Amino acid sequence: MRYLTPSILTAVTAWMWHYNRTDADSRLVFPFLDVLLPGVASDPQKMAEVSLQLAVGITVIAWGLAALGHVREVRARRALAAMESGDAD
């Protein structure tokens, strides 16, 4: 379950990248991006690029946090097993 959210975000990011490349009439962008970055409000292509960069950044952070959580869990299990067996450092 730890990797479910990063997997979904990866799929959404890939779909956003594909959609923005293939559809000539519309762009898929994050909501309220024009409020956060007024400089890109008039350029739909730039809004799509910034949205994709934001999606990639969120996805990378999600994968990093999932991997970090996995490593912490494995280390905690090993420490608990070592304490139970009496081989604590």
CYANA upper distance limits for C-alpha pairs under 8 A (distance plus 0.5 A):
  1 MET  CA      5 THR  CA      8.46
  2 ARG  CA     66 ALA  CA      6.49
  2 ARG  CA     70 HIS  CA      8.38
  3 TYR  CA      7 SER  CA      6.59
  3 TYR  CA     63 TRP  CA      7.91
  3 TYR  CA     66 ALA  CA      6.69
  4 LEU  CA      8 ILE  CA      6.72
  5 THR  CA      9 LEU  CA      6.62
  5 THR  CA     62 ALA  CA      7.92
  6 PRO  CA     10 THR  CA      6.54
  6 PRO  CA     59 THR  CA      6.53
  6 PRO  CA     62 ALA  CA      5.85
  6 PRO  CA     63 TRP  CA      5.91
  6 PRO  CA     66 ALA  CA      8.11
  7 SER  CA     11 ALA  CA      6.82
  8 ILE  CA     12 VAL  CA      6.69
  9 LEU  CA     13 THR  CA      6.50
  9 LEU  CA     55 ALA  CA      8.29
  9 LEU  CA     58 ILE  CA      8.48
  9 LEU  CA     59 THR  CA      6.14
 10 THR  CA     14 ALA  CA      6.60
 10 THR  CA     56 VAL  CA      8.43
 10 THR  CA     59 THR  CA      6.63
 11 ALA  CA     15 TRP  CA      6.59
 12 VAL  CA     16 MET  CA      6.55
 13 THR  CA     17 TRP  CA      6.65
 13 THR  CA     52 LEU  CA      7.41
 13 THR  CA     55 ALA  CA      6.32
 13 THR  CA     56 VAL  CA      6.96
 13 THR  CA     59 THR  CA      8.21
 14 ALA  CA     18 HIS  CA      6.64
 15 TRP  CA     19 TYR  CA      6.41
 16 MET  CA     20 ASN  CA      6.53
 16 MET  CA     28 LEU  CA      6.89
 16 MET  CA     52 LEU  CA      7.44
 17 TRP  CA     21 ARG  CA      6.76
 17 TRP  CA     52 LEU  CA      7.12
 18 HIS  CA     22 THR  CA      6.70
 19 TYR  CA     23 ASP  CA      6.32
 19 TYR  CA     27 ARG  CA      7.96
 19 TYR  CA     28 LEU  CA      7.68
 20 ASN  CA     24 ALA  CA      8.23
 20 ASN  CA     26 SER  CA      8.06
 20 ASN  CA     27 ARG  CA      5.88
 20 ASN  CA     28 LEU  CA      6.74
 20 ASN  CA     48 ALA  CA      7.40
 23 ASP  CA     27 ARG  CA      7.70
 27 ARG  CA     44 PRO  CA      7.32
 27 ARG  CA     45 GLN  CA      7.81
 27 ARG  CA     48 ALA  CA      6.54
 28 LEU  CA     48 ALA  CA      6.74
 28 LEU  CA     51 SER  CA      8.40
 29 VAL  CA     33 LEU  CA      8.04
 29 VAL  CA     47 MET  CA      6.89
 29 VAL  CA     48 ALA  CA      5.80
 29 VAL  CA     51 SER  CA      5.79
 29 VAL  CA     52 LEU  CA      8.22
 30 PHE  CA     51 SER  CA      6.11
 32 PHE  CA     36 LEU  CA      6.98
 33 LEU  CA     37 LEU  CA      6.43
 33 LEU  CA     38 PRO  CA      8.41
 33 LEU  CA     41 ALA  CA      8.16
 33 LEU  CA     47 MET  CA      7.82
 33 LEU  CA     51 SER  CA      8.25
 34 ASP  CA     38 PRO  CA      5.62
 34 ASP  CA     39 GLY  CA      8.15
 34 ASP  CA     40 VAL  CA      6.87
 34 ASP  CA     41 ALA  CA      5.07
 34 ASP  CA     47 MET  CA      8.21
 35 VAL  CA     41 ALA  CA      8.25
 37 LEU  CA     41 ALA  CA      7.55
 40 VAL  CA     44 PRO  CA      7.99
 40 VAL  CA     46 LYS  CA      6.48
 40 VAL  CA     47 MET  CA      6.20
 41 ALA  CA     47 MET  CA      7.41
 43 ASP  CA     47 MET  CA      6.80
 44 PRO  CA     48 ALA  CA      6.67
 45 GLN  CA     49 GLU  CA      6.82
 46 LYS  CA     50 VAL  CA      6.66
 47 MET  CA     51 SER  CA      6.48
 48 ALA  CA     52 LEU  CA      6.66
 49 GLU  CA     53 GLN  CA      6.74
 50 VAL  CA     54 LEU  CA      6.59
 51 SER  CA     55 ALA  CA      6.62
 52 LEU  CA     56 VAL  CA      6.59
 53 GLN  CA     57 GLY  CA      6.61
 54 LEU  CA     58 ILE  CA      6.69
 55 ALA  CA     59 THR  CA      6.59
 56 VAL  CA     60 VAL  CA      6.61
 57 GLY  CA     61 ILE  CA      6.72
 58 ILE  CA     62 ALA  CA      6.63
 59 THR  CA     63 TRP  CA      6.73
 60 VAL  CA     64 GLY  CA      6.62
 61 ILE  CA     65 LEU  CA      6.61
 62 ALA  CA     66 ALA  CA      6.64
 63 TRP  CA     67 ALA  CA      6.63
 64 GLY  CA     68 LEU  CA      6.55
 65 LEU  CA     69 GLY  CA      6.54
 66 ALA  CA     70 HIS  CA      6.70
 67 ALA  CA     71 VAL  CA      6.73
 68 LEU  CA     72 ARG  CA      6.66
 69 GLY  CA     73 GLU  CA      6.61
 70 HIS  CA     74 VAL  CA      6.73
 71 VAL  CA     75 ARG  CA      6.66
 72 ARG  CA     76 ALA  CA      6.59
 73 GLU  CA     77 ARG  CA      6.70
 74 VAL  CA     78 ARG  CA      6.75
 75 ARG  CA     79 ALA  CA      6.62
 76 ALA  CA     80 LEU  CA      6.59
 77 ARG  CA     81 ALA  CA      6.59
 78 ARG  CA     82 ALA  CA      6.59
 79 ALA  CA     83 MET  CA      6.68
 79 ALA  CA     88 ALA  CA      7.93
 80 LEU  CA     84 GLU  CA      6.66
 81 ALA  CA     85 SER  CA      6.69
 82 ALA  CA     86 GLY  CA      6.57
 82 ALA  CA     87 ASP  CA      5.51
 82 ALA  CA     88 ALA  CA      5.74
 83 MET  CA     87 ASP  CA      6.51
 83 MET  CA     88 ALA  CA      5.49
